[in-house]
């Protein structure tokens, strides 16, 4: 592979440290919200609020399935948005009041609320979360047009997400272990923490970070445009990889406490510490996979990380009971490859967005990121469905002792399914062909057409 393909272009493609830090700031409240949505709240509404396990699983799955259709609408709206304030920055501002209010209703819910209460406010919070994550990912895609710099942006984005996750995970540890308060109060403090960070971090990003505007005019985005994107082989490969690679950690998150508490004899506190270590490992993994993507390119790195993740994850099936140190160590190791998929799939889709722009003259980054977000959510929606499936198969998380058959199904779902999905994710990327060399040609073509988005004269912000 030629060295020139990996050398950053000497132009405005470099993102300054100040802009990068302000850009990733909203990741802290977004990730602090995303983790409970994926892992904690479903179990919390069963054990603390008092809703039925099967009902909660269906509520979370149905809301996530509805939310999937929100993403194309938001992507359509973002692709049509042209304002002096910015294109994606405007949508970042819109998400703030939606997330602030719905976070309060979800995290501070009183005992005995109905499934309808959970469904309505869960839908609102997911709509706000969709706007937040899509606007930030799309904004990140236009911060730089350089192949490696774009990976760096999303690597820092992923590390900030992990910091947000670690911060929110520390709250129950501190509240329960240091102050000896209840788990319910710990979850409520999570919500308050998110509500404090949201206006601060979003405000700083909007104030400090410029948005490099597209020179393409706002175009009429049609449903057929989405289907046209889905006809592109590389788009399909990235979407399939994102779906399979999202299912694996989604199932892990949904069943984490059930698996380790019911089948391996760990306490809730030990589970919380293990999950904390899992995300700490992501801080190690993100720069590692960024370095690897520069050496081997992005899609090969994604394949390697998925195979390593599958190998380490399979070892969890052989974990002996009541061995917290070994469990924590294996969970930590699994967190290193976990960090790769989100940052690399988004960097790859941003590259495809430039390819589409060079071919059609139309900027479809919002649409592409919305499709990618939809597959991620589809994976997590079906991940939560495993909770309802376990309830049907006889598993009861409140039982002092479940039957051997029920516990067997917990192990099959928790270990077996993710390993299969990780292998499928690696397989999906084997024919991806947007290489760094092709990407350099695309950028040259965009400059010739006057469509390169990294001109500092076309920026909004401070």
C-alpha positions as CSV (number, residue, x, y, z in Angstrom):
1,X,0.0,0.0,0.0
2,X,1.5,3.3,-1.0
3,X,2.7,5.7,1.7
4,X,1.0,8.6,0.0
5,X,-2.4,7.2,0.5
6,X,-1.9,7.5,4.2
7,X,-0.4,11.0,4.3
8,X,-2.8,13.7,5.4
9,X,-3.3,16.4,2.8
10,X,-1.6,19.7,3.6
11,X,-4.8,21.7,3.9
12,X,-7.6,22.5,6.4
13,X,-8.2,18.8,6.9
14,X,-6.5,18.9,10.3
15,X,-9.0,19.4,13.1
16,X,-7.6,21.5,15.9
17,X,-7.3,20.1,19.4
18,X,-9.7,22.7,20.8
19,X,-12.4,22.1,18.2
20,X,-12.0,18.3,18.6
21,X,-12.4,18.5,22.4
22,X,-15.5,20.7,22.2
23,X,-16.9,18.5,19.4
24,X,-16.7,15.3,21.5
25,X,-18.0,17.0,24.7
26,X,-21.6,16.1,24.0
27,X,-20.5,12.4,23.8
28,X,-20.4,12.5,27.6
29,X,-24.1,13.0,28.3
30,X,-25.1,11.1,25.1
31,X,-23.1,8.0,26.1
32,X,-24.1,8.4,29.8
33,X,-27.7,8.2,28.5
34,X,-27.1,5.5,25.9
35,X,-25.6,3.0,28.3
36,X,-28.6,2.9,30.7
37,X,-30.9,2.7,27.7
38,X,-29.1,-0.3,26.4
39,X,-28.2,-2.1,29.6
40,X,-29.6,-0.8,32.9
41,X,-33.1,0.7,32.4
42,X,-34.8,-2.5,31.1
43,X,-33.6,-4.5,34.2
44,X,-34.3,-1.5,36.5
45,X,-37.9,-1.1,35.4
46,X,-38.4,-4.8,36.2
47,X,-36.5,-5.0,39.6
48,X,-37.2,-1.5,41.0
49,X,-40.3,-0.1,39.3
50,X,-42.1,-3.4,39.3
51,X,-43.0,-4.1,35.7
52,X,-43.2,-7.6,34.2
53,X,-39.9,-8.9,32.6
54,X,-41.6,-10.0,29.4
55,X,-43.6,-6.8,29.1
56,X,-40.5,-4.6,29.5
57,X,-38.7,-6.6,26.8
58,X,-41.6,-6.0,24.4
59,X,-41.8,-2.3,25.3
60,X,-38.1,-1.7,24.7
61,X,-38.2,-3.7,21.4
62,X,-41.3,-2.0,20.1
63,X,-40.0,1.5,20.8
64,X,-36.7,0.7,19.2
65,X,-38.4,-0.7,16.1
66,X,-40.5,2.5,15.9
67,X,-37.4,4.6,16.4
68,X,-35.7,3.0,13.5
69,X,-38.2,4.8,11.2
70,X,-37.3,8.1,12.9
71,X,-33.7,8.0,11.6
72,X,-34.5,8.2,7.8
73,X,-36.9,11.2,8.5
74,X,-34.2,13.0,10.5
75,X,-31.6,12.2,7.8
76,X,-33.9,13.5,5.2
77,X,-34.4,16.7,7.1
78,X,-30.7,17.2,7.7
79,X,-29.9,16.7,4.1
80,X,-32.4,19.5,3.2
81,X,-31.2,21.9,6.0
82,X,-29.2,24.9,4.9
83,X,-28.8,27.7,7.5
84,X,-26.2,30.2,8.4
85,X,-26.1,28.6,11.9
86,X,-25.1,25.4,10.3
87,X,-26.7,22.2,9.0
88,X,-26.0,19.6,11.7
89,X,-25.5,22.2,14.5
90,X,-29.1,23.2,14.2
91,X,-30.3,19.7,14.8
92,X,-27.9,19.3,17.7
93,X,-29.6,22.3,19.3
94,X,-33.0,20.8,18.6
95,X,-32.2,17.6,20.5
96,X,-31.4,19.4,23.8
97,X,-34.9,20.2,25.2
98,X,-36.2,16.8,24.0
99,X,-33.5,14.9,25.8
100,X,-33.5,17.1,28.9
101,X,-37.3,16.6,29.6
102,X,-37.6,12.9,28.7
103,X,-34.5,12.0,30.8
104,X,-36.2,13.4,33.9
105,X,-39.4,11.3,33.2
106,X,-37.5,8.1,32.5
107,X,-34.9,8.2,35.3
108,X,-37.1,9.8,38.0
109,X,-40.2,7.6,37.4
110,X,-42.1,6.7,40.6
111,X,-42.9,3.1,41.6
112,X,-45.8,1.5,39.8
113,X,-45.9,3.5,36.6
114,X,-47.7,1.7,33.7
115,X,-46.1,0.1,30.7
116,X,-47.8,2.9,28.7
117,X,-45.9,5.5,30.7
118,X,-42.6,3.7,29.9
119,X,-43.5,3.3,26.2
120,X,-44.4,7.0,25.7
121,X,-41.4,8.5,27.4
122,X,-39.0,5.9,26.1
123,X,-40.2,6.8,22.6
124,X,-39.6,10.5,23.3
125,X,-36.1,9.9,24.7
126,X,-35.2,7.7,21.7
127,X,-36.4,10.4,19.2
128,X,-34.2,12.9,21.0
129,X,-31.3,10.5,21.1
130,X,-31.7,9.8,17.4
131,X,-31.5,13.5,16.6
132,X,-28.5,13.8,18.9
133,X,-26.4,10.9,17.6
134,X,-27.2,11.5,13.9
135,X,-26.4,15.2,14.0
136,X,-23.1,14.6,15.9
137,X,-22.0,11.7,13.6
138,X,-22.9,13.7,10.5
139,X,-21.2,16.8,11.9
140,X,-18.1,14.7,12.5
141,X,-18.1,13.4,9.0
142,X,-17.6,17.0,7.6
143,X,-15.0,18.1,10.2
144,X,-12.3,16.7,7.9
145,X,-12.1,15.1,4.4
146,X,-8.8,13.4,5.1
147,X,-8.9,9.5,5.2
148,X,-6.8,9.2,8.5
149,X,-7.9,12.5,10.1
150,X,-11.5,11.3,9.8
151,X,-10.7,8.1,11.6
152,X,-9.0,10.1,14.3
153,X,-12.1,12.3,14.8
154,X,-14.3,9.2,15.2
155,X,-11.7,7.6,17.5
156,X,-11.8,10.6,19.8
157,X,-15.6,10.5,19.5
158,X,-15.5,6.8,20.6
159,X,-13.2,7.5,23.5
160,X,-15.4,10.3,24.7
161,X,-18.3,8.0,24.5
162,X,-16.4,5.5,26.7
163,X,-15.5,8.2,29.2
164,X,-19.2,9.1,29.4
165,X,-20.1,5.5,30.0
166,X,-17.4,5.1,32.6
167,X,-18.6,8.2,34.4
168,X,-22.2,7.1,34.6
169,X,-21.1,3.6,35.7
170,X,-19.2,5.1,38.6
171,X,-22.4,6.7,39.9
172,X,-24.0,3.4,41.2
173,X,-20.6,2.2,42.6
174,X,-20.1,5.5,44.5
175,X,-23.8,5.8,45.7
176,X,-24.0,2.1,46.8
177,X,-20.5,1.3,48.0
178,X,-19.4,4.6,49.4
179,X,-22.6,6.2,50.6
180,X,-24.5,2.9,51.1
181,X,-27.6,4.2,49.4
182,X,-30.1,2.2,47.4
183,X,-29.7,1.1,43.8
184,X,-32.8,3.1,42.9
185,X,-31.3,6.3,44.1
186,X,-28.2,5.5,42.1
187,X,-30.2,5.3,38.9
188,X,-31.9,8.6,39.7
189,X,-28.5,10.3,40.2
190,X,-27.6,8.9,36.8
191,X,-30.5,10.9,35.3
192,X,-29.6,14.1,37.2
193,X,-26.0,13.7,36.0
194,X,-27.1,13.5,32.4
195,X,-29.5,16.5,32.8
196,X,-26.7,18.7,34.1
197,X,-24.2,17.7,31.4
198,X,-26.6,18.1,28.4
199,X,-26.9,21.9,28.2
200,X,-23.3,22.5,29.2
201,X,-21.6,20.2,26.7
202,X,-24.0,20.9,23.8
203,X,-23.7,24.6,24.4
204,X,-19.9,24.5,24.3
205,X,-19.9,22.5,21.1
206,X,-22.3,24.8,19.4
207,X,-20.3,27.9,20.5
208,X,-16.8,26.7,19.7
209,X,-16.9,24.2,16.9
210,X,-17.3,25.4,13.3
211,X,-19.3,23.4,10.8
212,X,-17.9,23.2,7.3
213,X,-20.9,23.7,5.1
214,X,-21.6,21.8,1.9
215,X,-21.4,23.8,-1.3
216,X,-24.1,21.6,-2.8
217,X,-27.6,23.1,-2.9
218,X,-30.4,21.6,-0.7
219,X,-32.0,18.9,-2.9
220,X,-35.3,17.1,-2.8
221,X,-34.5,13.9,-0.9
222,X,-36.9,11.2,-1.9
223,X,-37.5,7.7,-0.6
224,X,-35.9,6.4,-3.8
225,X,-32.7,8.0,-2.7
226,X,-32.5,5.7,0.3
227,X,-33.1,2.7,-1.9
228,X,-30.5,3.9,-4.3
229,X,-28.0,4.1,-1.5
230,X,-28.9,0.5,-0.5
231,X,-28.0,-0.6,-4.0
232,X,-24.4,0.4,-3.4
233,X,-22.4,-2.8,-2.5
234,X,-20.1,-1.0,0.0
235,X,-23.1,0.6,1.7
236,X,-24.7,-2.9,2.1
237,X,-21.4,-4.3,3.5
238,X,-21.0,-1.6,6.1
239,X,-24.7,-1.9,7.1
240,X,-24.5,-5.7,7.5
241,X,-21.3,-5.4,9.5
242,X,-22.9,-2.7,11.7
243,X,-26.0,-4.9,12.2
244,X,-24.1,-8.1,13.2
245,X,-21.4,-6.3,15.2
246,X,-24.1,-4.3,17.0
247,X,-26.1,-7.4,17.9
248,X,-23.2,-8.9,19.8
249,X,-22.6,-6.2,22.4
250,X,-26.4,-5.5,22.4
251,X,-27.1,-9.0,23.7
252,X,-24.2,-8.7,26.1
253,X,-25.6,-5.5,27.5
254,X,-29.2,-6.8,27.8
255,X,-28.2,-10.0,29.5
256,X,-25.1,-9.0,31.3
257,X,-26.5,-9.0,34.9
258,X,-28.6,-12.0,34.3
259,X,-25.7,-14.1,33.0
260,X,-23.1,-13.2,35.6
261,X,-25.4,-13.1,38.6
262,X,-27.6,-16.2,37.8
263,X,-25.1,-18.5,36.1
264,X,-21.7,-17.4,37.4
265,X,-22.6,-16.4,41.0
266,X,-21.3,-12.8,40.9
267,X,-22.9,-10.1,43.0
268,X,-24.5,-7.0,41.4
269,X,-21.5,-4.9,42.6
270,X,-19.1,-7.3,41.0
271,X,-21.1,-7.1,37.8
272,X,-20.9,-3.3,37.9
273,X,-17.2,-3.4,38.4
274,X,-16.8,-5.9,35.5
275,X,-18.9,-3.7,33.2
276,X,-16.8,-0.7,34.3
277,X,-13.6,-2.5,33.3
278,X,-15.2,-3.5,29.9
279,X,-15.6,0.2,29.0
280,X,-12.2,1.2,30.5
281,X,-10.7,-1.3,28.0
282,X,-12.4,0.6,25.2
283,X,-10.1,3.6,26.0
284,X,-7.2,1.2,25.3
285,X,-8.8,-0.2,22.2
286,X,-9.8,3.0,20.4
287,X,-6.3,4.4,19.8
288,X,-5.1,0.9,19.1
289,X,-7.7,0.4,16.3
290,X,-7.0,3.9,15.0
291,X,-3.3,3.0,14.6
292,X,-4.2,-0.3,13.0
293,X,-6.5,1.4,10.5
294,X,-3.6,3.6,9.4
295,X,-1.3,0.6,8.9
296,X,-3.8,-1.9,7.4
297,X,-6.8,0.4,6.4
298,X,-10.2,0.6,8.0
299,X,-12.1,-2.3,6.7
300,X,-9.3,-4.9,7.3
301,X,-9.0,-3.5,10.8
302,X,-12.7,-4.0,11.4
303,X,-12.5,-7.6,10.2
304,X,-9.5,-8.3,12.5
305,X,-11.2,-6.7,15.5
306,X,-14.4,-8.7,15.0
307,X,-12.5,-12.0,14.9
308,X,-10.5,-11.1,18.0
309,X,-13.8,-10.1,19.8
310,X,-15.4,-13.4,18.9
311,X,-12.4,-15.4,20.2
312,X,-12.3,-13.6,23.5
313,X,-16.1,-13.6,23.9
314,X,-16.2,-17.4,23.4
315,X,-14.0,-17.8,26.5
316,X,-16.8,-16.4,28.7
317,X,-18.7,-19.6,28.1
318,X,-15.9,-21.6,29.8
319,X,-15.7,-19.2,32.8
320,X,-16.0,-21.1,36.1
321,X,-18.6,-20.0,38.6
322,X,-17.7,-17.7,41.5
323,X,-14.5,-16.5,40.0
324,X,-14.8,-12.8,39.9
325,X,-11.1,-11.9,39.1
326,X,-11.1,-14.1,36.0
327,X,-14.5,-12.9,34.9
328,X,-13.4,-9.3,35.3
329,X,-10.2,-10.0,33.3
330,X,-12.1,-11.7,30.4
331,X,-14.7,-8.9,30.3
332,X,-11.8,-6.3,30.2
333,X,-10.2,-8.2,27.3
334,X,-13.5,-8.2,25.4
335,X,-13.8,-4.4,25.8
336,X,-10.6,-3.8,23.7
337,X,-12.1,-5.1,20.4
338,X,-15.5,-3.7,21.3
339,X,-14.2,-0.2,20.7
340,X,-13.5,-0.8,17.0
341,X,-16.9,-1.3,15.3
342,X,-18.7,2.0,16.1
343,X,-15.8,4.3,15.2
344,X,-14.7,2.4,12.0
345,X,-18.2,1.8,10.5
346,X,-19.0,5.6,10.9
347,X,-15.6,6.6,9.4
348,X,-16.2,4.1,6.5
349,X,-19.7,5.5,5.9
350,X,-18.4,9.0,5.8
351,X,-15.9,7.9,3.1
352,X,-18.8,6.4,1.1
353,X,-20.6,9.8,1.5
354,X,-17.7,11.5,-0.3
355,X,-17.8,8.9,-3.0
356,X,-21.6,9.5,-3.5
357,X,-21.0,13.3,-3.6
358,X,-18.3,12.9,-6.3
359,X,-20.5,10.7,-8.4
360,X,-23.8,12.6,-8.0
361,X,-23.0,16.1,-6.9
362,X,-25.5,15.6,-4.0
363,X,-24.5,15.5,-0.4
364,X,-26.3,12.4,1.2
365,X,-24.2,12.2,4.4
366,X,-27.3,12.7,6.5
367,X,-29.2,9.9,4.8
368,X,-26.2,7.5,4.9
369,X,-25.6,8.2,8.6
370,X,-29.3,7.7,9.3
371,X,-29.4,4.3,7.5
372,X,-26.3,3.3,9.5
373,X,-27.9,4.4,12.8
374,X,-31.0,2.5,11.9
375,X,-29.1,-0.8,11.5
376,X,-27.4,-0.2,14.8
377,X,-30.8,0.3,16.5
378,X,-32.2,-2.7,14.7
379,X,-29.5,-4.8,16.2
380,X,-30.1,-3.4,19.7
381,X,-33.9,-3.8,19.3
382,X,-33.5,-7.5,18.6
383,X,-30.9,-7.8,21.4
384,X,-33.5,-6.7,24.0
385,X,-36.0,-9.2,22.6
386,X,-33.7,-11.9,24.1
387,X,-35.2,-10.9,27.5
388,X,-38.7,-11.7,26.4
389,X,-37.5,-14.9,24.8
390,X,-35.9,-16.0,28.1
391,X,-39.1,-15.2,30.0
392,X,-41.0,-17.5,27.5
393,X,-38.4,-20.2,28.0
394,X,-38.9,-20.2,31.8
395,X,-36.2,-17.8,33.1
396,X,-37.2,-15.6,36.0
397,X,-34.7,-13.0,37.1
398,X,-36.4,-12.7,40.5
399,X,-36.3,-16.4,41.3
400,X,-33.8,-17.5,44.0
401,X,-32.9,-20.4,41.8
402,X,-33.8,-20.9,38.1
403,X,-34.0,-24.4,36.5
404,X,-30.9,-25.8,34.8
405,X,-32.8,-25.6,31.5
406,X,-33.6,-21.9,31.9
407,X,-30.0,-21.2,32.9
408,X,-28.8,-23.1,29.9
409,X,-30.8,-20.8,27.6
410,X,-29.2,-17.8,29.3
411,X,-25.8,-19.1,28.4
412,X,-26.8,-20.0,24.9
413,X,-28.2,-16.5,24.3
414,X,-25.4,-14.6,26.1
415,X,-22.4,-16.5,24.6
416,X,-23.5,-18.4,21.6
417,X,-25.4,-15.8,19.7
418,X,-22.8,-13.0,20.0
419,X,-20.0,-15.2,18.7
420,X,-22.0,-16.1,15.6
421,X,-22.9,-12.5,15.0
422,X,-19.3,-11.3,15.4
423,X,-18.2,-13.9,12.8
424,X,-20.9,-12.7,10.4
425,X,-19.8,-9.1,10.9
426,X,-16.3,-10.0,9.9
427,X,-17.6,-11.9,6.9
428,X,-19.7,-9.0,5.7
429,X,-16.6,-6.8,5.2
430,X,-14.4,-9.2,3.3
431,X,-15.4,-7.7,-0.2
432,X,-15.3,-4.0,0.8
433,X,-13.3,-2.2,-1.9
434,X,-13.1,1.6,-1.0
435,X,-9.4,1.5,-0.4
436,X,-7.3,4.5,0.7
437,X,-6.0,4.8,-2.9
438,X,-9.5,5.0,-4.3
439,X,-10.4,7.5,-1.5
440,X,-7.5,9.8,-2.5
441,X,-8.8,9.8,-6.1
442,X,-12.3,10.7,-4.9
443,X,-10.9,13.7,-2.9
444,X,-9.0,14.9,-5.9
445,X,-12.2,14.7,-8.0
446,X,-14.2,16.6,-5.4
447,X,-11.6,19.4,-5.5
448,X,-11.8,19.6,-9.2
449,X,-15.6,19.9,-9.0
450,X,-15.3,22.5,-6.2
451,X,-17.2,20.3,-3.8
452,X,-14.4,19.6,-1.3
453,X,-16.0,20.3,2.1
454,X,-12.8,21.3,4.0
455,X,-12.5,24.9,2.8
456,X,-12.2,27.1,5.9
457,X,-14.0,29.8,4.1
458,X,-17.2,27.8,4.2
459,X,-17.4,27.3,8.0
460,X,-19.8,28.3,10.7
461,X,-18.9,28.8,14.3
462,X,-16.5,30.9,16.3
